[in-house]
Amino acid sequence: MKNTIRSIFIFFFSLGMLLTSNAFAAGNISVLKVDTLIMEKGSENYSLTVKAFVKNNGEADDITVNVVAVDINGYELQNATLTGFLKQGQTKVLVGVVKIPKDVYQEIVRWDWKK
């Protein structure tokens, strides 16, 4: 029983530390702009390139940025996770590709950084 309680404590403590470090790291980056470009138009689906212009204001690190497509009512329709390595003070374009249904694409009014 002691080992089970100890294991549960270690798990939640570790999880808390990871979430705290990610929250701290998120404060050190900023997304200056998010752009998209249609790469391929199919009859039912589109393939998009999603680009985020990211600045690292903290230490050099691997960066993960989540961006979401939003409709006129503020609902999230699609998301993209972009990753890359940024040095301290560096601004870089992170790029990802997403496939999205044509009808969903037509409802998108903007792409936002999801902090």
Rosetta blueprint (number, residue, H / E / L):
1 M L
2 K H
3 N H
4 T H
5 I H
6 R H
7 S H
8 I H
9 F H
10 I H
11 F H
12 F H
13 F H
14 S H
15 L H
16 G H
17 M H
18 L H
19 L H
20 T H
21 S H
22 N H
23 A H
24 F H
25 A H
26 A H
27 G L
28 N L
29 I E
30 S E
31 V E
32 L E
33 K E
34 V E
35 D E
36 T E
37 L E
38 I E
39 M E
40 E E
41 K E
42 G L
43 S L
44 E L
45 N E
46 Y E
47 S E
48 L E
49 T E
50 V E
51 K E
52 A E
53 F E
54 V E
55 K E
56 N E
57 N L
58 G L
59 E L
60 A L
61 D E
62 D E
63 I E
64 T E
65 V E
66 N E
67 V E
68 V E
69 A E
70 V E
71 D L
72 I L
73 N L
74 G L
75 Y L
76 E E
77 L E
78 Q E
79 N E
80 A E
81 T E
82 L E
83 T E
84 G E
85 F E
86 L E
87 K L
88 Q L
89 G L
90 Q L
91 T E
92 K E
93 V E
94 L E
95 V E
96 G E
97 V E
98 V E
99 K E
100 I E
101 P E
102 K H
103 D H
104 V H
105 Y H
106 Q L
107 E L
108 I L
109 V L
110 R E
111 W E
112 D E
113 W E
114 K L
115 K L
